C-alpha cells in the first residue's frame, strides 16, 4: 500500500513553505528576535495542528473499520473529540478529504503492523510465511476494531466512482503486489517451484486471509483463523520445493 503513504499525515496544516525563515537583511537584534518569536509561535501552531490531525485520524480509522467511510463527518468527529468544527474543517476541508486522509492513515498502520515486520525476514519462503502470519494476527488482534480496515471499506466503495474509490483501488493493488513480490522472491531463491503461477497463488492466499477475517468478524472466535492457517500452509507446501521448510501457521 505504498502509494497511499506518499502524503504524510504530519504535514503542517496551513503552514506556508519557508514559514518562520528569517533571512539576514541587516535588521537589528530586536527585529530578529521578534521574527524568531513569530517563527516559534507559528511552529507551535503547526505542531498543535499535527497533533490534532493524528488524534482525529486515529479515531476515524476506528470508526470507518466498523461503520464505513460514509460514517465520517467533520461535525461528528469534532463532537466526539470535543474539538471545534471549524478547526477540524481547517485540517481537512471536506468530507472526501477526511475520507482520503483516513485511508492513508490506515495504510500507514497496516504497513507498520504487517508489511514492515514481515520484511525483516530474508527473502524467500520465510518472508511469505511471516507476511501471512502477520496478516492473520493483525485481523485477529483487531488492530482496527472492525477487523481488516480495507476489507470493509473496499466493499463499501467497490461499485462507486471517485477519488476515494481510486485510492482504495491503489491500496488493494499495492497489497496484491506486495504478496506477489514476496512469492516471486521465494520462487527466485529456490523456495518455490519455478513453474509456480505467482499471481494465482497470491490470489488464493489473500482469499484465505480475507475469508478468515470476514468469518471471524461475523461469527466471533478464532476458528476461522485456524482454518485459514491450515489452508495457507497446505497451499504453500504444495508449491514449495521442500515442503518441510514451511511451518504450520498458528
Buried (B, 14 or more C-beta within 10 A) or exposed (E): BBEBBEEEBEEBBEBEEEBBEBEEEEEEEEEEEEBEEEBEEBBEBBEEBBEBBEEBBBBBBBBBBBEBBEEBBBEBBBEEBEBEBEBBBBBBEEBBBBBBBBBBBBBBBBBEBBBEBBBEBEBBBBBBBBBBBBBBBBBBEBBBEBBBBBBBBBEBBEEEEEEBBEBBEBBBEBBBBBBBBBBBBBBEEEBBEEEBEBEEBBEBBBEBBBBBBBBBBEEEEEEBBBBBBEBBBBBBBEBBBEEEBBEEBE
